[in-house]
Amino acid sequence: MKKFNLFIILFIVFVSNVYSQWDISIAMGVDFKSAPKYRDYVNAVYGPYGKKLSTFSSAGNFSIELDYAGFKDFQPGIEYSLLVDSYTISLQGGVNELSYVIHRPSLLGFYKIEGDGYKFKFGFGAGIRMVEFTEKIITETGYSSSGFGIVLKTKGITKIDGNLFVSVGIDLRYDSFDELYNKELDKKIINYATGEAVDLNSVSAGIKLGVVYSF
C-alpha cells in the first residue's frame, strides 16, 4: 500500500511538472487577403451585377494552437487554422453564392521572451493546405484543392488570472494551391475573361484575439 501511495505521489509530481509546460490557445479574428485569380474571376463573372472585390478583402479566421513551453527561449507548437469566406449576389434567377473554407494546419517554432505575467513570441511555421469550395448557381457544385503554405507569427500574451491569459496575434501568410477541381465532373472553374483556371493562391495579413491556458 505504501509503495502504491508513493507511486501515486510520484506520478502526480511527474504529471504536474510535464503538463505545466504546455500552452493551449483558442483565437479568432480577421484576415485581409489578396487572391488575384479568385478576385479576377468574381469581378469578371459577378462584378457587373454586384460589388467588385478589391485587391484585398476580409475573411474570418479561427484557430487552435498547442505549444510546448518547456525550453528556455524556444517554443515549438502546432496550429490548426480555419479561414472562412463567401461572396453573395442576388440576381433575377435567385441568389448566387461562392463560399469556401481553407484548412491551414502548421508546425510552428517560436522564439519567446518571457517575464512575470507576460510572454512575447515570434515565429515561423509551414504546413499543408486544403480547400473546400462551393459555387451555387441554381444548383451547388463543389470543388476542392490542396497545397502548401507558410506563416510568420507574432503574439503578445498577458496574464488574466492563475493559468489563464489573453493574447493578441498578427499573422503574415503565403498559401499556394492547385487549381480548383471537381473530380466527379472532371471540371475546373475557368475565368472566361482570361481563359485561366481559378486557384486560391494568396498572401494575407491577419489579426487575432484569443485566450491561452497554461497547464
Steps between C-alpha positions, in 0.01 A plus 500: 500500500785737590672422167171567317455834679860594418438413136189720494690792657789466256257470208316818606828689534616377159172591330487844663857572389449381144157642440580838650718552193222519241301795364170446322333797331179571314472813287289668235544804281515640149734434206554760229591295194586544136413205275546642145348221287200459729447878509523528119249217457248656739534842341468365144201271562312665787649849522283654224190417709629564850787623711847441358775364721790732575865395498470401867180364654418377848418151624445345841764281659482261794788307654607266775866463595700275730856604596763332714646753745764287665803659333655828607488704180346267242138392484387244239133453426226394265210709372173426327362811329173527307428781252136560401389725215198552274365724224125534437302679231124508435393476135162455337542124497580484870794531733843402371772426752867413509625366831807317620693387802877450513650258752846627599684266740861602567800390700639802686819615665519811721766708667350615828565777749338425833454694821272524803149476358587557135651333196596612148543244224642544149500206265468323170294206382404293199253229406257355252189688389160360396208683337129420489334732247132526401348695212121533505335602173151348529668175608812453711827371361784410732868535421812417697869577495810448707834667537763630736538812708737691724422737785686760706346558842543735791296486816476695824360318803392659830389324816140541613484268799675181604579299189272702273639758257370726222687526169524733200665361189598608149557253215655543156430214260568373152290206378542322166234266356422281205213613277148447633370170365187283511612140458154353429427746218867524392450875510703806594375855554607706197507878486356567155661846492853357519455134410686402819395244757430649843707432811511652847868591514520787745699723728333620818542686825285417799432619852359275772380526860503193716533332835789281614498238773829368642503154654 
